[in-house]
Amino acid sequence: MQATAYTYDPETRTGQVLLDDGTPVPFDAQAFDAGGLRLLRPGQRVRIETEGEGAARRIKLVTLHTF
């Protein structure tokens, strides 16, 4: 699934992405670290992997989207 980086805190390695429908979804440091990223800037296009549904949905991987 693709999304756009919305917020990112480099100290905690947490933030939020916006899904294409505008829904913000938070990610934790574990999801950020799983993608092997070192930095994330708001507006960057990212690829995410999620698990769960609805309010229980959580991001388990955040990485850069490549074409």
PDBQT receptor file of N, H, CA, C and O in Angstrom, charges set to zero:
ATOM      1  N   MET A   1       0.847  -1.166   0.000  1.00  0.00    +0.000 N 
ATOM      2  CA  MET A   1       0.000   0.000   0.000  1.00  0.00    +0.000 C 
ATOM      3  C   MET A   1       0.899   1.237   0.000  1.00  0.00    +0.000 C 
ATOM      4  O   MET A   1       1.985   1.226   0.580  1.00  0.00    +0.000 OA
ATOM      5  N   GLN A   2       0.441   2.287  -0.647  1.00  0.00    +0.000 N 
ATOM      6  H   GLN A   2      -0.441   2.295  -1.118  1.00  0.00    +0.000 HD
ATOM      7  CA  GLN A   2       1.205   3.524  -0.705  1.00  0.00    +0.000 C 
ATOM      8  C   GLN A   2       0.561   4.589   0.168  1.00  0.00    +0.000 C 
ATOM      9  O   GLN A   2      -0.645   4.574   0.412  1.00  0.00    +0.000 OA
ATOM     10  N   ALA A   3       1.395   5.515   0.634  1.00  0.00    +0.000 N 
ATOM     11  H   ALA A   3       2.375   5.528   0.437  1.00  0.00    +0.000 HD
ATOM     12  CA  ALA A   3       0.926   6.622   1.462  1.00  0.00    +0.000 C 
ATOM     13  C   ALA A   3       1.910   7.773   1.310  1.00  0.00    +0.000 C 
ATOM     14  O   ALA A   3       2.914   7.654   0.608  1.00  0.00    +0.000 OA
ATOM     15  N   THR A   4       1.616   8.882   1.970  1.00  0.00    +0.000 N 
ATOM     16  H   THR A   4       0.801   8.979   2.540  1.00  0.00    +0.000 HD
ATOM     17  CA  THR A   4       2.490  10.045   1.963  1.00  0.00    +0.000 C 
ATOM     18  C   THR A   4       2.896  10.351   3.394  1.00  0.00    +0.000 C 
ATOM     19  O   THR A   4       2.050  10.418   4.286  1.00  0.00    +0.000 OA
ATOM     20  N   ALA A   5       4.203  10.537   3.614  1.00  0.00    +0.000 N 
ATOM     21  H   ALA A   5       4.891  10.483   2.890  1.00  0.00    +0.000 HD
ATOM     22  CA  ALA A   5       4.678  10.891   4.950  1.00  0.00    +0.000 C 
ATOM     23  C   ALA A   5       4.045  12.209   5.363  1.00  0.00    +0.000 C 
ATOM     24  O   ALA A   5       4.040  13.173   4.597  1.00  0.00    +0.000 OA
ATOM     25  N   TYR A   6       3.515  12.247   6.572  1.00  0.00    +0.000 N 
ATOM     26  H   TYR A   6       3.520  11.464   7.195  1.00  0.00    +0.000 HD
ATOM     27  CA  TYR A   6       2.828  13.438   7.072  1.00  0.00    +0.000 C 
ATOM     28  C   TYR A   6       3.627  14.081   8.208  1.00  0.00    +0.000 C 
ATOM     29  O   TYR A   6       3.933  15.272   8.162  1.00  0.00    +0.000 OA
ATOM     30  N   THR A   7       3.958  13.293   9.216  1.00  0.00    +0.000 N 
ATOM     31  H   THR A   7       3.709  12.325   9.254  1.00  0.00    +0.000 HD
ATOM     32  CA  THR A   7       4.798  13.785  10.313  1.00  0.00    +0.000 C 
ATOM     33  C   THR A   7       5.882  12.759  10.602  1.00  0.00    +0.000 C 
ATOM     34  O   THR A   7       5.725  11.575  10.304  1.00  0.00    +0.000 OA
ATOM     35  N   TYR A   8       6.978  13.220  11.181  1.00  0.00    +0.000 N 
ATOM     36  H   TYR A   8       7.106  14.181  11.422  1.00  0.00    +0.000 HD
ATOM     37  CA  TYR A   8       8.055  12.319  11.593  1.00  0.00    +0.000 C 
ATOM     38  C   TYR A   8       8.874  13.004  12.680  1.00  0.00    +0.000 C 
ATOM     39  O   TYR A   8       9.272  14.159  12.531  1.00  0.00    +0.000 OA
ATOM     40  N   ASP A   9       9.123  12.289  13.773  1.00  0.00    +0.000 N 
ATOM     41  H   ASP A   9       8.799  11.351  13.895  1.00  0.00    +0.000 HD
ATOM     42  CA  ASP A   9       9.954  12.775  14.871  1.00  0.00    +0.000 C 
ATOM     43  C   ASP A   9      11.230  11.944  14.886  1.00  0.00    +0.000 C 
ATOM     44  O   ASP A   9      11.189  10.767  15.245  1.00  0.00    +0.000 OA
ATOM     45  N   PRO A  10      12.367  12.533  14.504  1.00  0.00    +0.000 N 
ATOM     46  CA  PRO A  10      13.610  11.755  14.427  1.00  0.00    +0.000 C 
ATOM     47  C   PRO A  10      14.104  11.248  15.780  1.00  0.00    +0.000 C 
ATOM     48  O   PRO A  10      14.844  10.265  15.827  1.00  0.00    +0.000 OA
ATOM     49  N   GLU A  11      13.721  11.885  16.868  1.00  0.00    +0.000 N 
ATOM     50  H   GLU A  11      13.120  12.683  16.830  1.00  0.00    +0.000 HD
ATOM     51  CA  GLU A  11      14.166  11.423  18.188  1.00  0.00    +0.000 C 
ATOM     52  C   GLU A  11      13.458  10.139  18.606  1.00  0.00    +0.000 C 
ATOM     53  O   GLU A  11      14.083   9.245  19.176  1.00  0.00    +0.000 OA
ATOM     54  N   THR A  12      12.158  10.042  18.328  1.00  0.00    +0.000 N 
ATOM     55  H   THR A  12      11.650  10.768  17.865  1.00  0.00    +0.000 HD
ATOM     56  CA  THR A  12      11.404   8.845  18.711  1.00  0.00    +0.000 C 
ATOM     57  C   THR A  12      11.226   7.876  17.545  1.00  0.00    +0.000 C 
ATOM     58  O   THR A  12      10.825   6.729  17.742  1.00  0.00    +0.000 OA
ATOM     59  N   ARG A  13      11.527   8.343  16.322  1.00  0.00    +0.000 N 
ATOM     60  H   ARG A  13      11.852   9.275  16.162  1.00  0.00    +0.000 HD
ATOM     61  CA  ARG A  13      11.362   7.566  15.090  1.00  0.00    +0.000 C 
ATOM     62  C   ARG A  13       9.911   7.147  14.885  1.00  0.00    +0.000 C 
ATOM     63  O   ARG A  13       9.640   6.059  14.379  1.00  0.00    +0.000 OA
ATOM     64  N   THR A  14       8.976   8.017  15.283  1.00  0.00    +0.000 N 
ATOM     65  H   THR A  14       9.196   8.901  15.694  1.00  0.00    +0.000 HD
ATOM     66  CA  THR A  14       7.548   7.772  15.111  1.00  0.00    +0.000 C 
ATOM     67  C   THR A  14       6.944   8.881  14.255  1.00  0.00    +0.000 C 
ATOM     68  O   THR A  14       7.559   9.930  14.060  1.00  0.00    +0.000 OA
ATOM     69  N   GLY A  15       5.752   8.645  13.754  1.00  0.00    +0.000 N 
ATOM     70  H   GLY A  15       5.253   7.793  13.913  1.00  0.00    +0.000 HD
ATOM     71  CA  GLY A  15       5.100   9.669  12.960  1.00  0.00    +0.000 C 
ATOM     72  C   GLY A  15       3.772   9.186  12.437  1.00  0.00    +0.000 C 
ATOM     73  O   GLY A  15       3.171   8.250  12.965  1.00  0.00    +0.000 OA
ATOM     74  N   GLN A  16       3.324   9.849  11.382  1.00  0.00    +0.000 N 
ATOM     75  H   GLN A  16       3.812  10.610  10.954  1.00  0.00    +0.000 HD
ATOM     76  CA  GLN A  16       2.071   9.500  10.728  1.00  0.00    +0.000 C 
ATOM     77  C   GLN A  16       2.249   9.573   9.225  1.00  0.00    +0.000 C 
ATOM     78  O   GLN A  16       3.054  10.347   8.708  1.00  0.00    +0.000 OA
ATOM     79  N   VAL A  17       1.478   8.750   8.540  1.00  0.00    +0.000 N 
ATOM     80  H   VAL A  17       0.824   8.121   8.959  1.00  0.00    +0.000 HD
ATOM     81  CA  VAL A  17       1.369   8.841   7.085  1.00  0.00    +0.000 C 
ATOM     82  C   VAL A  17      -0.077   9.167   6.757  1.00  0.00    +0.000 C 
ATOM     83  O   VAL A  17      -0.977   8.930   7.563  1.00  0.00    +0.000 OA
ATOM     84  N   LEU A  18      -0.293   9.710   5.574  1.00  0.00    +0.000 N 
ATOM     85  H   LEU A  18       0.437   9.903   4.919  1.00  0.00    +0.000 HD
ATOM     86  CA  LEU A  18      -1.645   9.941   5.074  1.00  0.00    +0.000 C 
ATOM     87  C   LEU A  18      -1.922   8.940   3.961  1.00  0.00    +0.000 C 
ATOM     88  O   LEU A  18      -1.170   8.848   2.991  1.00  0.00    +0.000 OA
ATOM     89  N   LEU A  19      -3.001   8.197   4.111  1.00  0.00    +0.000 N 
ATOM     90  H   LEU A  19      -3.612   8.271   4.899  1.00  0.00    +0.000 HD
ATOM     91  CA  LEU A  19      -3.418   7.304   3.034  1.00  0.00    +0.000 C 
ATOM     92  C   LEU A  19      -3.951   8.157   1.893  1.00  0.00    +0.000 C 
ATOM     93  O   LEU A  19      -4.188   9.351   2.078  1.00  0.00    +0.000 OA
ATOM     94  N   ASP A  20      -4.139   7.577   0.738  1.00  0.00    +0.000 N 
ATOM     95  H   ASP A  20      -3.946   6.608   0.589  1.00  0.00    +0.000 HD
ATOM     96  CA  ASP A  20      -4.594   8.329  -0.425  1.00  0.00    +0.000 C 
ATOM     97  C   ASP A  20      -5.973   8.958  -0.224  1.00  0.00    +0.000 C 
ATOM     98  O   ASP A  20      -6.312   9.926  -0.905  1.00  0.00    +0.000 OA
ATOM     99  N   ASP A  21      -6.768   8.422   0.698  1.00  0.00    +0.000 N 
ATOM    100  H   ASP A  21      -6.493   7.635   1.250  1.00  0.00    +0.000 HD
ATOM    101  CA  ASP A  21      -8.078   9.021   0.984  1.00  0.00    +0.000 C 
ATOM    102  C   ASP A  21      -7.997  10.106   2.055  1.00  0.00    +0.000 C 
ATOM    103  O   ASP A  21      -9.021  10.655   2.462  1.00  0.00    +0.000 OA
ATOM    104  N   GLY A  22      -6.765  10.421   2.521  1.00  0.00    +0.000 N 
ATOM    105  H   GLY A  22      -5.933   9.974   2.191  1.00  0.00    +0.000 HD
ATOM    106  CA  GLY A  22      -6.559  11.470   3.512  1.00  0.00    +0.000 C 
ATOM    107  C   GLY A  22      -6.577  11.007   4.950  1.00  0.00    +0.000 C 
ATOM    108  O   GLY A  22      -6.422  11.820   5.861  1.00  0.00    +0.000 OA
ATOM    109  N   THR A  23      -6.762   9.721   5.174  1.00  0.00    +0.000 N 
ATOM    110  H   THR A  23      -6.888   9.061   4.434  1.00  0.00    +0.000 HD
ATOM    111  CA  THR A  23      -6.795   9.184   6.527  1.00  0.00    +0.000 C 
ATOM    112  C   THR A  23      -5.392   9.144   7.123  1.00  0.00    +0.000 C 
ATOM    113  O   THR A  23      -4.499   8.541   6.528  1.00  0.00    +0.000 OA
ATOM    114  N   PRO A  24      -5.165   9.774   8.291  1.00  0.00    +0.000 N 
ATOM    115  CA  PRO A  24      -3.856   9.678   8.934  1.00  0.00    +0.000 C 
ATOM    116  C   PRO A  24      -3.743   8.355   9.683  1.00  0.00    +0.000 C 
ATOM    117  O   PRO A  24      -4.681   7.931  10.358  1.00  0.00    +0.000 OA
ATOM    118  N   VAL A  25      -2.589   7.710   9.560  1.00  0.00    +0.000 N 
ATOM    119  H   VAL A  25      -1.827   8.054   9.012  1.00  0.00    +0.000 HD
ATOM    120  CA  VAL A  25      -2.331   6.451  10.260  1.00  0.00    +0.000 C 
ATOM    121  C   VAL A  25      -0.962   6.573  10.922  1.00  0.00    +0.000 C 
ATOM    122  O   VAL A  25       0.026   6.839  10.239  1.00  0.00    +0.000 OA
ATOM    123  N   PRO A  26      -0.884   6.382  12.244  1.00  0.00    +0.000 N 
ATOM    124  CA  PRO A  26       0.398   6.509  12.937  1.00  0.00    +0.000 C 
ATOM    125  C   PRO A  26       1.285   5.281  12.724  1.00  0.00    +0.000 C 
ATOM    126  O   PRO A  26       0.800   4.181  12.460  1.00  0.00    +0.000 OA
ATOM    127  N   PHE A  27       2.585   5.496  12.844  1.00  0.00    +0.000 N 
ATOM    128  H   PHE A  27       2.980   6.390  13.059  1.00  0.00    +0.000 HD
ATOM    129  CA  PHE A  27       3.524   4.374  12.851  1.00  0.00    +0.000 C 
ATOM    130  C   PHE A  27       4.463   4.540  14.033  1.00  0.00    +0.000 C 
ATOM    131  O   PHE A  27       4.728   5.656  14.479  1.00  0.00    +0.000 OA
ATOM    132  N   ASP A  28       4.965   3.409  14.538  1.00  0.00    +0.000 N 
ATOM    133  H   ASP A  28       4.749   2.502  14.175  1.00  0.00    +0.000 HD
ATOM    134  CA  ASP A  28       5.867   3.437  15.678  1.00  0.00    +0.000 C 
ATOM    135  C   ASP A  28       7.308   3.208  15.227  1.00  0.00    +0.000 C 
ATOM    136  O   ASP A  28       7.569   2.971  14.048  1.00  0.00    +0.000 OA
ATOM    137  N   ALA A  29       8.232   3.280  16.171  1.00  0.00    +0.000 N 
ATOM    138  H   ALA A  29       8.021   3.472  17.130  1.00  0.00    +0.000 HD
ATOM    139  CA  ALA A  29       9.651   3.125  15.857  1.00  0.00    +0.000 C 
ATOM    140  C   ALA A  29       9.948   1.747  15.273  1.00  0.00    +0.000 C 
ATOM    141  O   ALA A  29      10.820   1.617  14.414  1.00  0.00    +0.000 OA
ATOM    142  N   GLN A  30       9.244   0.731  15.721  1.00  0.00    +0.000 N 
ATOM    143  H   GLN A  30       8.536   0.836  16.419  1.00  0.00    +0.000 HD
ATOM    144  CA  GLN A  30       9.467  -0.621  15.206  1.00  0.00    +0.000 C 
ATOM    145  C   GLN A  30       9.150  -0.692  13.712  1.00  0.00    +0.000 C 
ATOM    146  O   GLN A  30       9.894  -1.318  12.957  1.00  0.00    +0.000 OA
ATOM    147  N   ALA A  31       8.069  -0.066  13.279  1.00  0.00    +0.000 N 
ATOM    148  H   ALA A  31       7.465   0.443  13.893  1.00  0.00    +0.000 HD
ATOM    149  CA  ALA A  31       7.705  -0.051  11.862  1.00  0.00    +0.000 C 
ATOM    150  C   ALA A  31       8.718   0.749  11.054  1.00  0.00    +0.000 C 
ATOM    151  O   ALA A  31       9.084   0.355   9.946  1.00  0.00    +0.000 OA
ATOM    152  N   PHE A  32       9.175   1.876  11.607  1.00  0.00    +0.000 N 
ATOM    153  H   PHE A  32       8.878   2.196  12.507  1.00  0.00    +0.000 HD
ATOM    154  CA  PHE A  32      10.173   2.696  10.921  1.00  0.00    +0.000 C 
ATOM    155  C   PHE A  32      11.483   1.927  10.778  1.00  0.00    +0.000 C 
ATOM    156  O   PHE A  32      12.070   1.897   9.697  1.00  0.00    +0.000 OA
ATOM    157  N   ASP A  33      11.940   1.309  11.856  1.00  0.00    +0.000 N 
ATOM    158  H   ASP A  33      11.463   1.333  12.735  1.00  0.00    +0.000 HD
ATOM    159  CA  ASP A  33      13.197   0.553  11.833  1.00  0.00    +0.000 C 
ATOM    160  C   ASP A  33      13.136  -0.645  10.889  1.00  0.00    +0.000 C 
ATOM    161  O   ASP A  33      14.144  -1.000  10.279  1.00  0.00    +0.000 OA
ATOM    162  N   ALA A  34      11.969  -1.271  10.761  1.00  0.00    +0.000 N 
ATOM    163  H   ALA A  34      11.150  -0.983  11.256  1.00  0.00    +0.000 HD
ATOM    164  CA  ALA A  34      11.818  -2.435   9.882  1.00  0.00    +0.000 C 
ATOM    165  C   ALA A  34      12.078  -2.075   8.424  1.00  0.00    +0.000 C 
ATOM    166  O   ALA A  34      12.502  -2.926   7.641  1.00  0.00    +0.000 OA
ATOM    167  N   GLY A  35      11.830  -0.826   8.056  1.00  0.00    +0.000 N 
ATOM    168  H   GLY A  35      11.486  -0.135   8.692  1.00  0.00    +0.000 HD
ATOM    169  CA  GLY A  35      12.037  -0.397   6.676  1.00  0.00    +0.000 C 
ATOM    170  C   GLY A  35      13.467  -0.014   6.355  1.00  0.00    +0.000 C 
ATOM    171  O   GLY A  35      13.799   0.193   5.188  1.00  0.00    +0.000 OA
ATOM    172  N   GLY A  36      14.328   0.087   7.370  1.00  0.00    +0.000 N 
ATOM    173  H   GLY A  36      14.057  -0.080   8.319  1.00  0.00    +0.000 HD
ATOM    174  CA  GLY A  36      15.730   0.409   7.137  1.00  0.00    +0.000 C 
ATOM    175  C   GLY A  36      15.993   1.869   6.787  1.00  0.00    +0.000 C 
ATOM    176  O   GLY A  36      17.068   2.204   6.288  1.00  0.00    +0.000 OA
ATOM    177  N   LEU A  37      15.024   2.736   7.045  1.00  0.00    +0.000 N 
ATOM    178  H   LEU A  37      14.151   2.464   7.450  1.00  0.00    +0.000 HD
ATOM    179  CA  LEU A  37      15.204   4.155   6.734  1.00  0.00    +0.000 C 
ATOM    180  C   LEU A  37      16.044   4.837   7.808  1.00  0.00    +0.000 C 
ATOM    181  O   LEU A  37      16.128   4.375   8.945  1.00  0.00    +0.000 OA
ATOM    182  N   ARG A  38      16.666   5.952   7.414  1.00  0.00    +0.000 N 
ATOM    183  H   ARG A  38      16.599   6.327   6.490  1.00  0.00    +0.000 HD
ATOM    184  CA  ARG A  38      17.413   6.757   8.369  1.00  0.00    +0.000 C 
ATOM    185  C   ARG A  38      16.729   8.084   8.646  1.00  0.00    +0.000 C 
ATOM    186  O   ARG A  38      16.954   8.692   9.692  1.00  0.00    +0.000 OA
ATOM    187  N   LEU A  39      15.891   8.539   7.714  1.00  0.00    +0.000 N 
ATOM    188  H   LEU A  39      15.707   8.045   6.865  1.00  0.00    +0.000 HD
ATOM    189  CA  LEU A  39      15.216   9.815   7.832  1.00  0.00    +0.000 C 
ATOM    190  C   LEU A  39      13.955   9.778   6.972  1.00  0.00    +0.000 C 
ATOM    191  O   LEU A  39      13.891   9.045   5.984  1.00  0.00    +0.000 OA
ATOM    192  N   LEU A  40      12.980  10.550   7.342  1.00  0.00    +0.000 N 
ATOM    193  H   LEU A  40      13.032  11.144   8.144  1.00  0.00    +0.000 HD
ATOM    194  CA  LEU A  40      11.743  10.644   6.568  1.00  0.00    +0.000 C 
ATOM    195  C   LEU A  40      11.294  12.097   6.578  1.00  0.00    +0.000 C 
ATOM    196  O   LEU A  40      11.190  12.716   7.637  1.00  0.00    +0.000 OA
ATOM    197  N   ARG A  41      11.030  12.634   5.399  1.00  0.00    +0.000 N 
ATOM    198  H   ARG A  41      11.114  12.131   4.539  1.00  0.00    +0.000 HD
ATOM    199  CA  ARG A  41      10.583  14.024   5.277  1.00  0.00    +0.000 C 
ATOM    200  C   ARG A  41       9.108  14.067   4.914  1.00  0.00    +0.000 C 
ATOM    201  O   ARG A  41       8.650  13.278   4.089  1.00  0.00    +0.000 OA
ATOM    202  N   PRO A  42       8.355  14.987   5.527  1.00  0.00    +0.000 N 
ATOM    203  CA  PRO A  42       6.947  15.130   5.152  1.00  0.00    +0.000 C 
ATOM    204  C   PRO A  42       6.820  15.358   3.640  1.00  0.00    +0.000 C 
ATOM    205  O   PRO A  42       7.586  16.112   3.039  1.00  0.00    +0.000 OA
ATOM    206  N   GLY A  43       5.846  14.693   3.057  1.00  0.00    +0.000 N 
ATOM    207  H   GLY A  43       5.224  14.081   3.544  1.00  0.00    +0.000 HD
ATOM    208  CA  GLY A  43       5.612  14.799   1.620  1.00  0.00    +0.000 C 
ATOM    209  C   GLY A  43       6.228  13.672   0.820  1.00  0.00    +0.000 C 
ATOM    210  O   GLY A  43       5.871  13.476  -0.342  1.00  0.00    +0.000 OA
ATOM    211  N   GLN A  44       7.155  12.917   1.420  1.00  0.00    +0.000 N 
ATOM    212  H   GLN A  44       7.445  13.076   2.364  1.00  0.00    +0.000 HD
ATOM    213  CA  GLN A  44       7.745  11.799   0.693  1.00  0.00    +0.000 C 
ATOM    214  C   GLN A  44       6.701  10.708   0.492  1.00  0.00    +0.000 C 
ATOM    215  O   GLN A  44       5.879  10.443   1.369  1.00  0.00    +0.000 OA
ATOM    216  N   ARG A  45       6.751  10.088  -0.672  1.00  0.00    +0.000 N 
ATOM    217  H   ARG A  45       7.419  10.304  -1.384  1.00  0.00    +0.000 HD
ATOM    218  CA  ARG A  45       5.870   8.963  -0.961  1.00  0.00    +0.000 C 
ATOM    219  C   ARG A  45       6.497   7.726  -0.348  1.00  0.00    +0.000 C 
ATOM    220  O   ARG A  45       7.684   7.471  -0.552  1.00  0.00    +0.000 OA
ATOM    221  N   VAL A  46       5.720   6.952   0.400  1.00  0.00    +0.000 N 
ATOM    222  H   VAL A  46       4.756   7.160   0.566  1.00  0.00    +0.000 HD
ATOM    223  CA  VAL A  46       6.232   5.767   1.075  1.00  0.00    +0.000 C 
ATOM    224  C   VAL A  46       5.363   4.558   0.750  1.00  0.00    +0.000 C 
ATOM    225  O   VAL A  46       4.217   4.679   0.320  1.00  0.00    +0.000 OA
ATOM    226  N   ARG A  47       5.944   3.409   0.970  1.00  0.00    +0.000 N 
ATOM    227  H   ARG A  47       6.876   3.311   1.320  1.00  0.00    +0.000 HD
ATOM    228  CA  ARG A  47       5.214   2.142   0.876  1.00  0.00    +0.000 C 
ATOM    229  C   ARG A  47       5.053   1.653   2.304  1.00  0.00    +0.000 C 
ATOM    230  O   ARG A  47       6.003   1.688   3.085  1.00  0.00    +0.000 OA
ATOM    231  N   ILE A  48       3.863   1.201   2.648  1.00  0.00    +0.000 N 
ATOM    232  H   ILE A  48       3.090   1.172   2.014  1.00  0.00    +0.000 HD
ATOM    233  CA  ILE A  48       3.620   0.687   3.992  1.00  0.00    +0.000 C 
ATOM    234  C   ILE A  48       3.010  -0.703   3.916  1.00  0.00    +0.000 C 
ATOM    235  O   ILE A  48       2.347  -1.060   2.942  1.00  0.00    +0.000 OA
ATOM    236  N   GLU A  49       3.246  -1.468   4.954  1.00  0.00    +0.000 N 
ATOM    237  H   GLU A  49       3.785  -1.178   5.745  1.00  0.00    +0.000 HD
ATOM    238  CA  GLU A  49       2.569  -2.747   5.135  1.00  0.00    +0.000 C 
ATOM    239  C   GLU A  49       1.814  -2.643   6.443  1.00  0.00    +0.000 C 
ATOM    240  O   GLU A  49       2.352  -2.191   7.453  1.00  0.00    +0.000 OA
ATOM    241  N   THR A  50       0.565  -3.064   6.414  1.00  0.00    +0.000 N 
ATOM    242  H   THR A  50       0.127  -3.432   5.594  1.00  0.00    +0.000 HD
ATOM    243  CA  THR A  50      -0.283  -2.960   7.600  1.00  0.00    +0.000 C 
ATOM    244  C   THR A  50      -0.782  -4.333   8.017  1.00  0.00    +0.000 C 
ATOM    245  O   THR A  50      -0.695  -5.308   7.270  1.00  0.00    +0.000 OA
ATOM    246  N   GLU A  51      -1.310  -4.375   9.244  1.00  0.00    +0.000 N 
ATOM    247  H   GLU A  51      -1.380  -3.583   9.851  1.00  0.00    +0.000 HD
ATOM    248  CA  GLU A  51      -2.005  -5.567   9.717  1.00  0.00    +0.000 C 
ATOM    249  C   GLU A  51      -3.194  -5.095  10.544  1.00  0.00    +0.000 C 
ATOM    250  O   GLU A  51      -3.160  -4.013  11.130  1.00  0.00    +0.000 OA
ATOM    251  N   GLY A  52      -4.230  -5.901  10.589  1.00  0.00    +0.000 N 
ATOM    252  H   GLY A  52      -4.257  -6.781  10.114  1.00  0.00    +0.000 HD
ATOM    253  CA  GLY A  52      -5.435  -5.533  11.318  1.00  0.00    +0.000 C 
ATOM    254  C   GLY A  52      -6.388  -4.734  10.450  1.00  0.00    +0.000 C 
ATOM    255  O   GLY A  52      -6.077  -4.387   9.311  1.00  0.00    +0.000 OA
ATOM    256  N   GLU A  53      -7.545  -4.451  11.007  1.00  0.00    +0.000 N 
ATOM    257  H   GLU A  53      -7.798  -4.733  11.933  1.00  0.00    +0.000 HD
ATOM    258  CA  GLU A  53      -8.601  -3.737  10.295  1.00  0.00    +0.000 C 
ATOM    259  C   GLU A  53      -9.152  -2.618  11.161  1.00  0.00    +0.000 C 
ATOM    260  O   GLU A  53      -9.066  -2.672  12.388  1.00  0.00    +0.000 OA
ATOM    261  N   GLY A  54      -9.713  -1.610  10.522  1.00  0.00    +0.000 N 
ATOM    262  H   GLY A  54      -9.783  -1.566   9.526  1.00  0.00    +0.000 HD
ATOM    263  CA  GLY A  54     -10.383  -0.522  11.232  1.00  0.00    +0.000 C 
ATOM    264  C   GLY A  54      -9.490   0.148  12.258  1.00  0.00    +0.000 C 
ATOM    265  O   GLY A  54      -8.343   0.491  11.970  1.00  0.00    +0.000 OA
ATOM    266  N   ALA A  55     -10.025   0.334  13.463  1.00  0.00    +0.000 N 
ATOM    267  H   ALA A  55     -10.956   0.055  13.697  1.00  0.00    +0.000 HD
ATOM    268  CA  ALA A  55      -9.277   1.005  14.535  1.00  0.00    +0.000 C 
ATOM    269  C   ALA A  55      -8.082   0.186  15.002  1.00  0.00    +0.000 C 
ATOM    270  O   ALA A  55      -7.164   0.731  15.616  1.00  0.00    +0.000 OA
ATOM    271  N   ALA A  56      -8.079  -1.115  14.721  1.00  0.00    +0.000 N 
ATOM    272  H   ALA A  56      -8.824  -1.558  14.223  1.00  0.00    +0.000 HD
ATOM    273  CA  ALA A  56      -6.972  -1.983  15.133  1.00  0.00    +0.000 C 
ATOM    274  C   ALA A  56      -5.863  -2.039  14.084  1.00  0.00    +0.000 C 
ATOM    275  O   ALA A  56      -4.852  -2.711  14.290  1.00  0.00    +0.000 OA
ATOM    276  N   ARG A  57      -6.043  -1.340  12.960  1.00  0.00    +0.000 N 
ATOM    277  H   ARG A  57      -6.864  -0.795  12.793  1.00  0.00    +0.000 HD
ATOM    278  CA  ARG A  57      -5.019  -1.358  11.904  1.00  0.00    +0.000 C 
ATOM    279  C   ARG A  57      -3.746  -0.705  12.412  1.00  0.00    +0.000 C 
ATOM    280  O   ARG A  57      -3.776   0.362  13.026  1.00  0.00    +0.000 OA
ATOM    281  N   ARG A  58      -2.633  -1.364  12.146  1.00  0.00    +0.000 N 
ATOM    282  H   ARG A  58      -2.610  -2.231  11.647  1.00  0.00    +0.000 HD
ATOM    283  CA  ARG A  58      -1.343  -0.799  12.526  1.00  0.00    +0.000 C 
ATOM    284  C   ARG A  58      -0.353  -1.000  11.409  1.00  0.00    +0.000 C 
ATOM    285  O   ARG A  58      -0.427  -1.983  10.671  1.00  0.00    +0.000 OA
ATOM    286  N   ILE A  59       0.572  -0.075  11.283  1.00  0.00    +0.000 N 
ATOM    287  H   ILE A  59       0.631   0.723  11.883  1.00  0.00    +0.000 HD
ATOM    288  CA  ILE A  59       1.621  -0.161  10.268  1.00  0.00    +0.000 C 
ATOM    289  C   ILE A  59       2.762  -0.988  10.836  1.00  0.00    +0.000 C 
ATOM    290  O   ILE A  59       3.237  -0.733  11.943  1.00  0.00    +0.000 OA
ATOM    291  N   LYS A  60       3.197  -1.984  10.068  1.00  0.00    +0.000 N 
ATOM    292  H   LYS A  60       2.810  -2.191   9.169  1.00  0.00    +0.000 HD
ATOM    293  CA  LYS A  60       4.317  -2.810  10.523  1.00  0.00    +0.000 C 
ATOM    294  C   LYS A  60       5.590  -2.561   9.727  1.00  0.00    +0.000 C 
ATOM    295  O   LYS A  60       6.646  -3.082  10.086  1.00  0.00    +0.000 OA
ATOM    296  N   LEU A  61       5.516  -1.765   8.641  1.00  0.00    +0.000 N 
ATOM    297  H   LEU A  61       4.658  -1.342   8.350  1.00  0.00    +0.000 HD
ATOM    298  CA  LEU A  61       6.695  -1.453   7.824  1.00  0.00    +0.000 C 
ATOM    299  C   LEU A  61       6.470  -0.139   7.094  1.00  0.00    +0.000 C 
ATOM    300  O   LEU A  61       5.411   0.097   6.513  1.00  0.00    +0.000 OA
ATOM    301  N   VAL A  62       7.487   0.707   7.138  1.00  0.00    +0.000 N 
ATOM    302  H   VAL A  62       8.347   0.516   7.610  1.00  0.00    +0.000 HD
ATOM    303  CA  VAL A  62       7.490   1.958   6.358  1.00  0.00    +0.000 C 
ATOM    304  C   VAL A  62       8.795   1.988   5.568  1.00  0.00    +0.000 C 
ATOM    305  O   VAL A  62       9.874   1.886   6.151  1.00  0.00    +0.000 OA
ATOM    306  N   THR A  63       8.704   2.127   4.264  1.00  0.00    +0.000 N 
ATOM    307  H   THR A  63       7.827   2.210   3.790  1.00  0.00    +0.000 HD
ATOM    308  CA  THR A  63       9.899   2.229   3.443  1.00  0.00    +0.000 C 
ATOM    309  C   THR A  63       9.613   3.201   2.293  1.00  0.00    +0.000 C 
ATOM    310  O   THR A  63       8.457   3.544   2.046  1.00  0.00    +0.000 OA
ATOM    311  N   LEU A  64      10.644   3.636   1.603  1.00  0.00    +0.000 N 
ATOM    312  H   LEU A  64      11.583   3.357   1.803  1.00  0.00    +0.000 HD
ATOM    313  CA  LEU A  64      10.438   4.559   0.494  1.00  0.00    +0.000 C 
ATOM    314  C   LEU A  64       9.783   3.856  -0.671  1.00  0.00    +0.000 C 
ATOM    315  O   LEU A  64      10.083   2.697  -0.959  1.00  0.00    +0.000 OA
ATOM    316  N   HIS A  65       8.893   4.554  -1.336  1.00  0.00    +0.000 N 
ATOM    317  H   HIS A  65       8.650   5.495  -1.102  1.00  0.00    +0.000 HD
ATOM    318  CA  HIS A  65       8.245   4.028  -2.533  1.00  0.00    +0.000 C 
ATOM    319  C   HIS A  65       9.175   4.277  -3.717  1.00  0.00    +0.000 C 
ATOM    320  O   HIS A  65       9.631   5.399  -3.935  1.00  0.00    +0.000 OA
ATOM    321  N   THR A  66       9.445   3.236  -4.465  1.00  0.00    +0.000 N 
ATOM    322  H   THR A  66       9.074   2.324  -4.287  1.00  0.00    +0.000 HD
ATOM    323  CA  THR A  66      10.267   3.381  -5.669  1.00  0.00    +0.000 C 
ATOM    324  C   THR A  66       9.455   2.982  -6.880  1.00  0.00    +0.000 C 
ATOM    325  O   THR A  66       8.567   2.133  -6.801  1.00  0.00    +0.000 OA
ATOM    326  N   PHE A  67       9.766   3.600  -7.991  1.00  0.00    +0.000 N 
ATOM    327  H   PHE A  67      10.487   4.290  -8.055  1.00  0.00    +0.000 HD
ATOM    328  CA  PHE A  67       9.009   3.332  -9.220  1.00  0.00    +0.000 C 
ATOM    329  C   PHE A  67       9.651   2.247 -10.026  1.00  0.00    +0.000 C 
ATOM    330  O   PHE A  67       9.149   1.891 -11.092  1.00  0.00    +0.000 OA
TER     331      PHE A  67
